[in-house]
Structures are given as C-alpha cells and as structure tokens.
Amino acid sequence: MVSILMLFEFEGKKVEIERPIKVKELLKKLSLSGESHLVVVNGNLLTEDDIVRNGDNVRIIKVVSGG
C-alpha cells in the first residue's frame, strides 16, 4: 500500500498528514485558532468541519482586524 503524504506549512510551522483531515484538526496541528485564521481550499472558504484531501490547493489566511 502506498501512503500519500500531505505537507502543510504556515509561518514556519510544518505538519505532515497521511489521510484526509478536518479543517479544525489541521488548525490544531499547526497550533492555529479557527477564530483568527481562514482556510480556503480550491478557492472555497471552508468551515472547521470541512475536510482537506490530498491534491487540494490549501491557503491559510490570518484574519486581521482593527479600526
């Protein structure tokens, strides 16, 4: 059996995943908060319960607010 590895990197933090993963689990592995980060996959904004799969184009965006 061949294992497919997904590598995620954000602000110097790296995590390798061998299976599809929920967005909230991915953020937790990267020590990121769902309240301060958005996850966009293949151009679509995901919720914390959506799943990231191998081959997805993943972008993590830090939310900045202020006035």
DRENLUMTOR-773252 format. One record per atom (N, C-alpha, C): residue number from 1; atom name; y, z, x. Coordinates in nm, 3 decimals. Layout:
DRENLUMTOR-773252
> NUM	CA	Y	Z	X .
...
end
This chain:
DRENLUMTOR-773252
> 1	N	-0.118	0.000	0.084 .
> 1	CA	0.000	0.000	0.000 .
> 1	C	0.124	0.000	0.088 .
> 2	N	0.220	-0.085	0.056 .
> 2	CA	0.344	-0.095	0.131 .
> 2	C	0.449	-0.007	0.064 .
> 3	N	0.514	0.075	0.143 .
> 3	CA	0.620	0.162	0.091 .
> 3	C	0.755	0.095	0.115 .
> 4	N	0.834	0.084	0.010 .
> 4	CA	0.967	0.026	0.021 .
> 4	C	1.065	0.141	0.036 .
> 5	N	1.148	0.131	0.135 .
> 5	CA	1.242	0.237	0.164 .
> 5	C	1.383	0.193	0.128 .
> 6	N	1.454	0.282	0.058 .
> 6	CA	1.594	0.257	0.027 .
> 6	C	1.676	0.352	0.113 .
> 7	N	1.779	0.301	0.178 .
> 7	CA	1.866	0.383	0.262 .
> 7	C	2.004	0.389	0.197 .
> 8	N	2.053	0.511	0.177 .
> 8	CA	2.186	0.532	0.122 .
> 8	C	2.270	0.604	0.227 .
> 9	N	2.394	0.561	0.240 .
> 9	CA	2.486	0.623	0.335 .
> 9	C	2.622	0.635	0.269 .
> 10	N	2.684	0.753	0.281 .
> 10	CA	2.817	0.775	0.226 .
> 10	C	2.887	0.877	0.313 .
> 11	N	3.001	0.840	0.367 .
> 11	CA	3.083	0.928	0.451 .
> 11	C	2.999	0.997	0.559 .
> 12	N	2.915	0.919	0.625 .
> 12	CA	2.835	0.972	0.735 .
> 12	C	2.707	1.041	0.693 .
> 13	N	2.686	1.063	0.564 .
> 13	CA	2.562	1.125	0.515 .
> 13	C	2.463	1.014	0.485 .
> 14	N	2.340	1.031	0.533 .
> 14	CA	2.237	0.931	0.509 .
> 14	C	2.117	0.996	0.442 .
> 15	N	2.055	0.920	0.351 .
> 15	CA	1.933	0.967	0.288 .
> 15	C	1.842	0.847	0.265 .
> 16	N	1.713	0.866	0.292 .
> 16	CA	1.614	0.761	0.270 .
> 16	C	1.529	0.800	0.149 .
> 17	N	1.508	0.704	0.059 .
> 17	CA	1.434	0.728	-0.064 .
> 17	C	1.321	0.626	-0.070 .
> 18	N	1.202	0.667	-0.114 .
> 18	CA	1.087	0.577	-0.121 .
> 18	C	1.051	0.538	-0.264 .
> 19	N	1.130	0.579	-0.363 .
> 19	CA	1.099	0.548	-0.502 .
> 19	C	1.228	0.538	-0.581 .
> 20	N	1.223	0.480	-0.700 .
> 20	CA	1.344	0.481	-0.785 .
> 20	C	1.390	0.625	-0.806 .
> 21	N	1.520	0.644	-0.820 .
> 21	CA	1.575	0.779	-0.827 .
> 21	C	1.689	0.783	-0.928 .
> 22	N	1.699	0.894	-1.000 .
> 22	CA	1.811	0.912	-1.092 .
> 22	C	1.940	0.932	-1.011 .
> 23	N	2.049	0.887	-1.069 .
> 23	CA	2.179	0.899	-1.002 .
> 23	C	2.208	1.044	-0.965 .
> 24	N	2.181	1.138	-1.057 .
> 24	CA	2.211	1.279	-1.027 .
> 24	C	2.128	1.330	-0.908 .
> 25	N	2.004	1.282	-0.893 .
> 25	CA	1.921	1.321	-0.779 .
> 25	C	1.976	1.262	-0.649 .
> 26	N	2.021	1.137	-0.656 .
> 26	CA	2.078	1.072	-0.538 .
> 26	C	2.203	1.146	-0.492 .
> 27	N	2.292	1.177	-0.586 .
> 27	CA	2.414	1.250	-0.551 .
> 27	C	2.380	1.386	-0.490 .
> 28	N	2.281	1.454	-0.546 .
> 28	CA	2.240	1.585	-0.493 .
> 28	C	2.189	1.572	-0.350 .
> 29	N	2.106	1.468	-0.323 .
> 29	CA	2.054	1.448	-0.187 .
> 29	C	2.165	1.418	-0.087 .
> 30	N	2.275	1.358	-0.136 .
> 30	CA	2.389	1.328	-0.049 .
> 30	C	2.491	1.442	-0.050 .
> 31	N	2.458	1.552	-0.118 .
> 31	CA	2.548	1.669	-0.132 .
> 31	C	2.682	1.629	-0.194 .
> 32	N	2.675	1.544	-0.297 .
> 32	CA	2.795	1.497	-0.367 .
> 32	C	2.792	1.544	-0.512 .
> 33	N	2.909	1.559	-0.569 .
> 33	CA	2.923	1.603	-0.707 .
> 33	C	2.940	1.483	-0.800 .
> 34	N	2.872	1.488	-0.914 .
> 34	CA	2.889	1.386	-1.016 .
> 34	C	3.026	1.391	-1.081 .
> 35	N	3.094	1.504	-1.068 .
> 35	CA	3.229	1.518	-1.124 .
> 35	C	3.334	1.453	-1.036 .
> 36	N	3.304	1.435	-0.908 .
> 36	CA	3.404	1.380	-0.818 .
> 36	C	3.362	1.246	-0.756 .
> 37	N	3.248	1.191	-0.802 .
> 37	CA	3.201	1.063	-0.750 .
> 37	C	3.146	0.977	-0.862 .
> 38	N	3.175	0.848	-0.854 .
> 38	CA	3.121	0.749	-0.948 .
> 38	C	3.017	0.667	-0.875 .
> 39	N	2.913	0.627	-0.946 .
> 39	CA	2.810	0.541	-0.888 .
> 39	C	2.810	0.410	-0.967 .
> 40	N	2.834	0.302	-0.895 .
> 40	CA	2.837	0.168	-0.954 .
> 40	C	2.719	0.091	-0.895 .
> 41	N	2.636	0.037	-0.983 .
> 41	CA	2.519	-0.039	-0.940 .
> 41	C	2.526	-0.178	-1.001 .
> 42	N	2.521	-0.277	-0.912 .
> 42	CA	2.527	-0.417	-0.955 .
> 42	C	2.648	-0.443	-1.046 .
> 43	N	2.758	-0.376	-1.015 .
> 43	CA	2.882	-0.395	-1.089 .
> 43	C	2.896	-0.313	-1.216 .
> 44	N	2.796	-0.229	-1.247 .
> 44	CA	2.799	-0.148	-1.368 .
> 44	C	2.809	0.000	-1.334 .
> 45	N	2.899	0.071	-1.402 .
> 45	CA	2.914	0.214	-1.383 .
> 45	C	2.794	0.284	-1.446 .
> 46	N	2.729	0.373	-1.370 .
> 46	CA	2.611	0.442	-1.420 .
> 46	C	2.641	0.586	-1.458 .
> 47	N	2.557	0.641	-1.545 .
> 47	CA	2.563	0.783	-1.577 .
> 47	C	2.467	0.855	-1.482 .
> 48	N	2.470	0.987	-1.483 .
> 48	CA	2.384	1.064	-1.395 .
> 48	C	2.236	1.048	-1.430 .
> 49	N	2.204	1.004	-1.551 .
> 49	CA	2.065	0.989	-1.593 .
> 49	C	2.010	0.848	-1.568 .
> 50	N	2.096	0.755	-1.528 .
> 50	CA	2.050	0.619	-1.497 .
> 50	C	1.972	0.621	-1.366 .
> 51	N	1.893	0.516	-1.345 .
> 51	CA	1.804	0.510	-1.229 .
> 51	C	1.847	0.399	-1.133 .
> 52	N	1.845	0.433	-1.004 .
> 52	CA	1.873	0.337	-0.897 .
> 52	C	1.738	0.291	-0.843 .
> 53	N	1.724	0.159	-0.831 .
> 53	CA	1.597	0.100	-0.787 .
> 53	C	1.617	0.019	-0.659 .
> 54	N	1.508	-0.008	-0.592 .
> 54	CA	1.511	-0.090	-0.472 .
> 54	C	1.572	-0.227	-0.506 .
> 55	N	1.660	-0.276	-0.421 .
> 55	CA	1.724	-0.404	-0.443 .
> 55	C	1.857	-0.394	-0.514 .
> 56	N	1.889	-0.277	-0.571 .
> 56	CA	2.018	-0.259	-0.637 .
> 56	C	2.130	-0.256	-0.534 .
> 57	N	2.245	-0.310	-0.572 .
> 57	CA	2.364	-0.303	-0.490 .
> 57	C	2.441	-0.180	-0.536 .
> 58	N	2.438	-0.074	-0.455 .
> 58	CA	2.492	0.056	-0.495 .
> 58	C	2.624	0.081	-0.423 .
> 59	N	2.721	0.126	-0.502 .
> 59	CA	2.851	0.165	-0.445 .
> 59	C	2.887	0.303	-0.498 .
> 60	N	2.920	0.395	-0.408 .
> 60	CA	2.961	0.528	-0.448 .
> 60	C	3.110	0.539	-0.422 .
> 61	N	3.183	0.579	-0.527 .
> 61	CA	3.329	0.584	-0.520 .
> 61	C	3.375	0.727	-0.540 .
> 62	N	3.453	0.777	-0.446 .
> 62	CA	3.510	0.912	-0.458 .
> 62	C	3.629	0.904	-0.553 .
> 63	N	3.630	0.994	-0.652 .
> 63	CA	3.738	0.997	-0.751 .
> 63	C	3.852	1.080	-0.695 .
> 64	N	3.972	1.022	-0.700 .
> 64	CA	4.091	1.091	-0.653 .
> 64	C	4.187	1.101	-0.770 .
> 65	N	4.241	1.220	-0.791 .
> 65	CA	4.337	1.236	-0.899 .
> 65	C	4.461	1.308	-0.845 .
> 66	N	4.565	1.294	-0.916 .
> 66	CA	4.690	1.358	-0.875 .
> 66	C	4.803	1.299	-0.953 .
> 67	N	4.917	1.354	-0.932 .
> 67	CA	5.029	1.305	-1.011 .
> 67	C	5.151	1.276	-0.931 .
end
